[in-house]
Amino acid sequence: MKTTNMKKLIVANWKMAPQSLDEAKKVFSVLKRAKFSTKSLRVVVCPPSVYFADIVKNYKGKTFLFGAQNVYVNNNEASTGEISTDMVSDLGASFVIVGHAERRMMGETNEIVANKLAHVIEAGLTPILCVGEKERDSQGLYLRFVEQQLIECLSVLDKNDVHKIVIAYEPLWAMGAGHTAVDNREIHQMSIFIKKILVSQFGRKIGMEIPIIYGGSVDADNCAGILKEGEVNGLLIGRASLNPYTFVDVLKKLS
Ligand code: PGA
């Protein structure tokens, strides 16, 4: 994926919501009816996997792409309760969120994330690798934390596969209810920092081509500023994507 002139990637992460299929269908029907231009946008909706069969498989349009919020690290059938890359891909997913902060809080380590990343790429899906610090400190240790996440999570990838990923910078302290988005200048600084690590690991050509998106309290008011001043290639949107009217507002402001 080339970042130069690339369409902005706008990802809706519905998380573990809504609580019924009926509601999920209602949310998606508002999105389907919305009028916005996809000339400069690629919009990816990531509903809970249990809704995939109804929402994703039945969708015949071209406006929305779909992603899974997580998959298991391999396709071994003896993995009770898990969901495989084959399953989500069969139902129409083309992206998978990997290593989301909320999953890391449940114990997903960099090693698990690295293996998932490789597995998702092997399945022909695009992984959205989430990295981000839990908190900031004045000595800049949070930068080392993000650097380590990146290096360890990308460690098992074949150099030829690295350009197939998307990186989402999502600091935990800016995510979820009661928080606010990171300052646009700091988003820009972090995206430069991430690019430098990618370039030092994989060389300039590959490092500069990996899209970097931002997530954490993005809404209709701050989305345009984050893209422009934060100079990122897209947004990963949680809460604001669950209200379809707010999400459509975001899409209209960016299209
Ligand atoms: P938020 O979450 O937009 O609700 O802060 C972002 C995410 O979880 O990806």
Boltz pocket constraint, residues with backbone or C-beta under 6 A from the ligand:
constraints:
  - pocket:
      binder: B
      contacts: [[A, 13], [A, 170], [A, 174], [A, 175], [A, 176], [A, 177], [A, 215], [A, 216], [A, 217], [A, 218], [A, 236], [A, 237], [A, 238], [A, 239], [A, 240]]
      max_distance: 6.0
